[in-house]
């Protein structure tokens, strides 16, 4: 139990002291982990756990979408945030379809997109 509390405290401190870019990286990591969990549970036929994992991934992506600042960065910023919003909507739709149809095909696409975005944000966070 003490190790679990220590892990929770470490995670809490990491989040509270991170830059915005590092927080975005953490959110992508979490979303990827949840989608991978969903795939695992889907393969095992554990529908309840699969649904929970998909819901968690959906919630993370939804928060990323909500956090977009369409006014920052001028015209280029508006264009980039619009493109990110489109990707987030696509990801959310894929998660819903995977949950409804219990198919893995959309989940792999989601993992690939999230991994690409996470890698880009990791590079940005490293430059700050």
CNS distance restraints for C-alpha pairs under 8 A (distance, minus, plus):
assign (resid   1 and name CA) (resid   5 and name CA) 6.36 0.50 0.50
assign (resid   2 and name CA) (resid   6 and name CA) 6.12 0.50 0.50
assign (resid   3 and name CA) (resid   7 and name CA) 6.12 0.50 0.50
assign (resid   4 and name CA) (resid   8 and name CA) 6.18 0.50 0.50
assign (resid   5 and name CA) (resid   9 and name CA) 6.07 0.50 0.50
assign (resid   6 and name CA) (resid  10 and name CA) 6.06 0.50 0.50
assign (resid   7 and name CA) (resid  11 and name CA) 6.11 0.50 0.50
assign (resid   8 and name CA) (resid  12 and name CA) 6.08 0.50 0.50
assign (resid   9 and name CA) (resid  13 and name CA) 6.15 0.50 0.50
assign (resid  10 and name CA) (resid  14 and name CA) 6.10 0.50 0.50
assign (resid  11 and name CA) (resid  15 and name CA) 6.23 0.50 0.50
assign (resid  12 and name CA) (resid  16 and name CA) 6.19 0.50 0.50
assign (resid  13 and name CA) (resid  17 and name CA) 6.08 0.50 0.50
assign (resid  14 and name CA) (resid  18 and name CA) 5.99 0.50 0.50
assign (resid  15 and name CA) (resid  23 and name CA) 6.61 0.50 0.50
assign (resid  18 and name CA) (resid  22 and name CA) 5.74 0.50 0.50
assign (resid  18 and name CA) (resid  23 and name CA) 6.17 0.50 0.50
assign (resid  19 and name CA) (resid  23 and name CA) 6.27 0.50 0.50
assign (resid  19 and name CA) (resid 125 and name CA) 7.64 0.50 0.50
assign (resid  20 and name CA) (resid  24 and name CA) 6.34 0.50 0.50
assign (resid  21 and name CA) (resid  25 and name CA) 6.39 0.50 0.50
assign (resid  21 and name CA) (resid 121 and name CA) 6.46 0.50 0.50
assign (resid  21 and name CA) (resid 122 and name CA) 7.61 0.50 0.50
assign (resid  21 and name CA) (resid 124 and name CA) 6.85 0.50 0.50
assign (resid  21 and name CA) (resid 125 and name CA) 5.02 0.50 0.50
assign (resid  22 and name CA) (resid  26 and name CA) 6.25 0.50 0.50
assign (resid  22 and name CA) (resid 121 and name CA) 7.65 0.50 0.50
assign (resid  22 and name CA) (resid 122 and name CA) 7.08 0.50 0.50
assign (resid  22 and name CA) (resid 125 and name CA) 5.45 0.50 0.50
assign (resid  23 and name CA) (resid  27 and name CA) 6.21 0.50 0.50
assign (resid  24 and name CA) (resid  28 and name CA) 6.26 0.50 0.50
assign (resid  24 and name CA) (resid  64 and name CA) 7.62 0.50 0.50
assign (resid  24 and name CA) (resid 118 and name CA) 7.93 0.50 0.50
assign (resid  24 and name CA) (resid 121 and name CA) 7.08 0.50 0.50
assign (resid  25 and name CA) (resid  29 and name CA) 6.16 0.50 0.50
assign (resid  25 and name CA) (resid 118 and name CA) 5.57 0.50 0.50
assign (resid  25 and name CA) (resid 121 and name CA) 5.90 0.50 0.50
assign (resid  25 and name CA) (resid 122 and name CA) 5.91 0.50 0.50
assign (resid  25 and name CA) (resid 125 and name CA) 7.88 0.50 0.50
assign (resid  26 and name CA) (resid  30 and name CA) 6.17 0.50 0.50
assign (resid  27 and name CA) (resid  31 and name CA) 6.16 0.50 0.50
assign (resid  27 and name CA) (resid  60 and name CA) 6.48 0.50 0.50
assign (resid  27 and name CA) (resid  64 and name CA) 7.72 0.50 0.50
assign (resid  28 and name CA) (resid  32 and name CA) 6.09 0.50 0.50
assign (resid  28 and name CA) (resid  60 and name CA) 7.86 0.50 0.50
assign (resid  28 and name CA) (resid  61 and name CA) 8.00 0.50 0.50
assign (resid  28 and name CA) (resid 114 and name CA) 6.30 0.50 0.50
assign (resid  28 and name CA) (resid 115 and name CA) 7.55 0.50 0.50
assign (resid  28 and name CA) (resid 117 and name CA) 7.60 0.50 0.50
assign (resid  28 and name CA) (resid 118 and name CA) 5.51 0.50 0.50
assign (resid  29 and name CA) (resid  33 and name CA) 6.13 0.50 0.50
assign (resid  29 and name CA) (resid 118 and name CA) 7.01 0.50 0.50
assign (resid  30 and name CA) (resid  34 and name CA) 6.18 0.50 0.50
assign (resid  30 and name CA) (resid  57 and name CA) 7.45 0.50 0.50
assign (resid  30 and name CA) (resid  60 and name CA) 7.51 0.50 0.50
assign (resid  31 and name CA) (resid  35 and name CA) 6.24 0.50 0.50
assign (resid  31 and name CA) (resid  56 and name CA) 7.41 0.50 0.50
assign (resid  31 and name CA) (resid  57 and name CA) 4.63 0.50 0.50
assign (resid  31 and name CA) (resid  58 and name CA) 7.72 0.50 0.50
assign (resid  31 and name CA) (resid  60 and name CA) 5.93 0.50 0.50
assign (resid  31 and name CA) (resid  61 and name CA) 6.92 0.50 0.50
assign (resid  31 and name CA) (resid 114 and name CA) 7.63 0.50 0.50
assign (resid  32 and name CA) (resid  36 and name CA) 6.14 0.50 0.50
assign (resid  32 and name CA) (resid  57 and name CA) 7.38 0.50 0.50
assign (resid  32 and name CA) (resid 111 and name CA) 5.91 0.50 0.50
assign (resid  32 and name CA) (resid 114 and name CA) 6.47 0.50 0.50
assign (resid  32 and name CA) (resid 115 and name CA) 7.16 0.50 0.50
assign (resid  33 and name CA) (resid  37 and name CA) 6.15 0.50 0.50
assign (resid  34 and name CA) (resid  38 and name CA) 6.15 0.50 0.50
assign (resid  34 and name CA) (resid  53 and name CA) 5.06 0.50 0.50
assign (resid  34 and name CA) (resid  54 and name CA) 6.56 0.50 0.50
assign (resid  34 and name CA) (resid  56 and name CA) 6.39 0.50 0.50
assign (resid  34 and name CA) (resid  57 and name CA) 5.27 0.50 0.50
assign (resid  35 and name CA) (resid  39 and name CA) 6.29 0.50 0.50
assign (resid  35 and name CA) (resid  53 and name CA) 6.49 0.50 0.50
assign (resid  35 and name CA) (resid  54 and name CA) 6.16 0.50 0.50
assign (resid  35 and name CA) (resid  57 and name CA) 6.10 0.50 0.50
assign (resid  35 and name CA) (resid 107 and name CA) 6.62 0.50 0.50
assign (resid  35 and name CA) (resid 110 and name CA) 7.77 0.50 0.50
assign (resid  35 and name CA) (resid 111 and name CA) 6.84 0.50 0.50
assign (resid  36 and name CA) (resid  40 and name CA) 6.27 0.50 0.50
assign (resid  36 and name CA) (resid 111 and name CA) 7.66 0.50 0.50
assign (resid  37 and name CA) (resid  41 and name CA) 6.15 0.50 0.50
assign (resid  37 and name CA) (resid  50 and name CA) 7.10 0.50 0.50
assign (resid  37 and name CA) (resid  53 and name CA) 6.09 0.50 0.50
assign (resid  38 and name CA) (resid  42 and name CA) 5.91 0.50 0.50
assign (resid  38 and name CA) (resid  49 and name CA) 7.23 0.50 0.50
assign (resid  38 and name CA) (resid  50 and name CA) 4.42 0.50 0.50
assign (resid  38 and name CA) (resid  51 and name CA) 7.10 0.50 0.50
assign (resid  38 and name CA) (resid  52 and name CA) 7.82 0.50 0.50
assign (resid  38 and name CA) (resid  53 and name CA) 5.05 0.50 0.50
assign (resid  38 and name CA) (resid  54 and name CA) 5.77 0.50 0.50
assign (resid  39 and name CA) (resid  43 and name CA) 6.14 0.50 0.50
assign (resid  39 and name CA) (resid  50 and name CA) 7.19 0.50 0.50
assign (resid  39 and name CA) (resid 104 and name CA) 6.35 0.50 0.50
assign (resid  39 and name CA) (resid 107 and name CA) 7.11 0.50 0.50
assign (resid  40 and name CA) (resid  44 and name CA) 6.35 0.50 0.50
assign (resid  40 and name CA) (resid  50 and name CA) 7.76 0.50 0.50
assign (resid  41 and name CA) (resid  45 and name CA) 6.06 0.50 0.50
assign (resid  41 and name CA) (resid  46 and name CA) 5.05 0.50 0.50
assign (resid  41 and name CA) (resid  47 and name CA) 6.85 0.50 0.50
assign (resid  41 and name CA) (resid  49 and name CA) 6.14 0.50 0.50
assign (resid  41 and name CA) (resid  50 and name CA) 4.96 0.50 0.50
assign (resid  42 and name CA) (resid  46 and name CA) 5.96 0.50 0.50
assign (resid  42 and name CA) (resid  47 and name CA) 6.37 0.50 0.50
assign (resid  42 and name CA) (resid  50 and name CA) 5.64 0.50 0.50
assign (resid  42 and name CA) (resid 102 and name CA) 6.89 0.50 0.50
assign (resid  42 and name CA) (resid 103 and name CA) 7.83 0.50 0.50
assign (resid  42 and name CA) (resid 104 and name CA) 7.58 0.50 0.50
assign (resid  46 and name CA) (resid  50 and name CA) 6.13 0.50 0.50
assign (resid  47 and name CA) (resid  51 and name CA) 5.98 0.50 0.50
assign (resid  48 and name CA) (resid  52 and name CA) 6.26 0.50 0.50
assign (resid  49 and name CA) (resid  53 and name CA) 6.16 0.50 0.50
assign (resid  50 and name CA) (resid  54 and name CA) 6.15 0.50 0.50
assign (resid  50 and name CA) (resid  99 and name CA) 7.77 0.50 0.50
assign (resid  51 and name CA) (resid  55 and name CA) 6.02 0.50 0.50
assign (resid  51 and name CA) (resid  99 and name CA) 6.24 0.50 0.50
assign (resid  52 and name CA) (resid  56 and name CA) 6.14 0.50 0.50
assign (resid  53 and name CA) (resid  57 and name CA) 6.23 0.50 0.50
assign (resid  54 and name CA) (resid  58 and name CA) 6.04 0.50 0.50
assign (resid  54 and name CA) (resid  95 and name CA) 6.30 0.50 0.50
assign (resid  54 and name CA) (resid  96 and name CA) 7.91 0.50 0.50
assign (resid  54 and name CA) (resid  99 and name CA) 6.84 0.50 0.50
assign (resid  55 and name CA) (resid  59 and name CA) 6.13 0.50 0.50
assign (resid  56 and name CA) (resid  60 and name CA) 6.35 0.50 0.50
assign (resid  57 and name CA) (resid  61 and name CA) 6.29 0.50 0.50
assign (resid  57 and name CA) (resid  95 and name CA) 7.96 0.50 0.50
assign (resid  58 and name CA) (resid  62 and name CA) 5.98 0.50 0.50
assign (resid  58 and name CA) (resid  92 and name CA) 5.81 0.50 0.50
assign (resid  58 and name CA) (resid  95 and name CA) 6.68 0.50 0.50
assign (resid  59 and name CA) (resid  63 and name CA) 6.19 0.50 0.50
assign (resid  60 and name CA) (resid  64 and name CA) 6.34 0.50 0.50
assign (resid  61 and name CA) (resid  65 and name CA) 6.18 0.50 0.50
assign (resid  61 and name CA) (resid  88 and name CA) 6.27 0.50 0.50
assign (resid  61 and name CA) (resid  91 and name CA) 7.69 0.50 0.50
assign (resid  61 and name CA) (resid  92 and name CA) 7.02 0.50 0.50
assign (resid  62 and name CA) (resid  66 and name CA) 6.16 0.50 0.50
assign (resid  62 and name CA) (resid  88 and name CA) 7.34 0.50 0.50
assign (resid  62 and name CA) (resid  92 and name CA) 7.52 0.50 0.50
assign (resid  63 and name CA) (resid  67 and name CA) 6.07 0.50 0.50
assign (resid  64 and name CA) (resid  68 and name CA) 6.62 0.50 0.50
assign (resid  64 and name CA) (resid  88 and name CA) 7.75 0.50 0.50
assign (resid  65 and name CA) (resid  84 and name CA) 7.74 0.50 0.50
assign (resid  65 and name CA) (resid  85 and name CA) 5.84 0.50 0.50
assign (resid  65 and name CA) (resid  88 and name CA) 6.16 0.50 0.50
assign (resid  65 and name CA) (resid  89 and name CA) 7.97 0.50 0.50
assign (resid  68 and name CA) (resid  81 and name CA) 6.26 0.50 0.50
assign (resid  68 and name CA) (resid  85 and name CA) 7.54 0.50 0.50
assign (resid  69 and name CA) (resid  81 and name CA) 6.89 0.50 0.50
assign (resid  70 and name CA) (resid  77 and name CA) 6.71 0.50 0.50
assign (resid  70 and name CA) (resid  78 and name CA) 4.95 0.50 0.50
assign (resid  70 and name CA) (resid  81 and name CA) 5.70 0.50 0.50
assign (resid  70 and name CA) (resid  82 and name CA) 7.23 0.50 0.50
assign (resid  71 and name CA) (resid  77 and name CA) 7.02 0.50 0.50
assign (resid  71 and name CA) (resid  78 and name CA) 6.16 0.50 0.50
assign (resid  72 and name CA) (resid  77 and name CA) 5.65 0.50 0.50
assign (resid  72 and name CA) (resid  78 and name CA) 7.00 0.50 0.50
assign (resid  73 and name CA) (resid  77 and name CA) 4.08 0.50 0.50
assign (resid  73 and name CA) (resid  78 and name CA) 6.88 0.50 0.50
assign (resid  74 and name CA) (resid  78 and name CA) 6.26 0.50 0.50
assign (resid  75 and name CA) (resid  79 and name CA) 6.18 0.50 0.50
assign (resid  76 and name CA) (resid  80 and name CA) 6.10 0.50 0.50
assign (resid  77 and name CA) (resid  81 and name CA) 5.96 0.50 0.50
assign (resid  78 and name CA) (resid  82 and name CA) 5.99 0.50 0.50
assign (resid  79 and name CA) (resid  83 and name CA) 6.26 0.50 0.50
assign (resid  80 and name CA) (resid  84 and name CA) 6.17 0.50 0.50
assign (resid  81 and name CA) (resid  85 and name CA) 6.00 0.50 0.50
assign (resid  82 and name CA) (resid  86 and name CA) 6.27 0.50 0.50
assign (resid  83 and name CA) (resid  87 and name CA) 6.35 0.50 0.50
assign (resid  84 and name CA) (resid  88 and name CA) 6.12 0.50 0.50
assign (resid  85 and name CA) (resid  89 and name CA) 6.14 0.50 0.50
assign (resid  86 and name CA) (resid  90 and name CA) 6.18 0.50 0.50
assign (resid  87 and name CA) (resid  91 and name CA) 6.09 0.50 0.50
assign (resid  88 and name CA) (resid  92 and name CA) 6.10 0.50 0.50
assign (resid  89 and name CA) (resid  93 and name CA) 6.15 0.50 0.50
assign (resid  90 and name CA) (resid  94 and name CA) 6.19 0.50 0.50
assign (resid  91 and name CA) (resid  95 and name CA) 6.21 0.50 0.50
assign (resid  91 and name CA) (resid 110 and name CA) 5.74 0.50 0.50
assign (resid  92 and name CA) (resid  96 and name CA) 6.28 0.50 0.50
assign (resid  93 and name CA) (resid  97 and name CA) 6.20 0.50 0.50
assign (resid  94 and name CA) (resid  98 and name CA) 6.03 0.50 0.50
assign (resid  94 and name CA) (resid 106 and name CA) 5.38 0.50 0.50
assign (resid  94 and name CA) (resid 107 and name CA) 6.95 0.50 0.50
assign (resid  94 and name CA) (resid 110 and name CA) 7.12 0.50 0.50
assign (resid  95 and name CA) (resid  99 and name CA) 6.13 0.50 0.50
assign (resid  95 and name CA) (resid 106 and name CA) 7.08 0.50 0.50
assign (resid  95 and name CA) (resid 107 and name CA) 6.77 0.50 0.50
assign (resid  95 and name CA) (resid 110 and name CA) 7.78 0.50 0.50
assign (resid  96 and name CA) (resid 100 and name CA) 6.14 0.50 0.50
assign (resid  97 and name CA) (resid 101 and name CA) 5.85 0.50 0.50
assign (resid  97 and name CA) (resid 102 and name CA) 7.77 0.50 0.50
assign (resid  97 and name CA) (resid 103 and name CA) 7.91 0.50 0.50
assign (resid  97 and name CA) (resid 106 and name CA) 7.59 0.50 0.50
assign (resid  98 and name CA) (resid 102 and name CA) 5.14 0.50 0.50
assign (resid  98 and name CA) (resid 103 and name CA) 5.05 0.50 0.50
assign (resid  98 and name CA) (resid 104 and name CA) 6.34 0.50 0.50
assign (resid  98 and name CA) (resid 105 and name CA) 7.61 0.50 0.50
assign (resid  98 and name CA) (resid 106 and name CA) 6.14 0.50 0.50
assign (resid  98 and name CA) (resid 107 and name CA) 6.74 0.50 0.50
assign (resid  99 and name CA) (resid 103 and name CA) 7.38 0.50 0.50
assign (resid 103 and name CA) (resid 107 and name CA) 7.88 0.50 0.50
assign (resid 104 and name CA) (resid 108 and name CA) 6.66 0.50 0.50
assign (resid 105 and name CA) (resid 109 and name CA) 7.02 0.50 0.50
assign (resid 106 and name CA) (resid 110 and name CA) 6.29 0.50 0.50
assign (resid 107 and name CA) (resid 111 and name CA) 6.19 0.50 0.50
assign (resid 108 and name CA) (resid 112 and name CA) 6.24 0.50 0.50
assign (resid 109 and name CA) (resid 113 and name CA) 6.26 0.50 0.50
assign (resid 110 and name CA) (resid 114 and name CA) 6.03 0.50 0.50
assign (resid 111 and name CA) (resid 115 and name CA) 5.89 0.50 0.50
assign (resid 112 and name CA) (resid 116 and name CA) 6.22 0.50 0.50
assign (resid 113 and name CA) (resid 117 and name CA) 6.25 0.50 0.50
assign (resid 114 and name CA) (resid 118 and name CA) 5.89 0.50 0.50
assign (resid 115 and name CA) (resid 119 and name CA) 6.08 0.50 0.50
assign (resid 116 and name CA) (resid 120 and name CA) 6.37 0.50 0.50
assign (resid 117 and name CA) (resid 121 and name CA) 6.18 0.50 0.50
assign (resid 118 and name CA) (resid 122 and name CA) 5.94 0.50 0.50
assign (resid 119 and name CA) (resid 123 and name CA) 6.35 0.50 0.50
assign (resid 120 and name CA) (resid 124 and name CA) 6.41 0.50 0.50
assign (resid 121 and name CA) (resid 125 and name CA) 6.00 0.50 0.50
assign (resid 122 and name CA) (resid 126 and name CA) 6.15 0.50 0.50
assign (resid 123 and name CA) (resid 127 and name CA) 6.47 0.50 0.50
assign (resid 124 and name CA) (resid 128 and name CA) 6.69 0.50 0.50
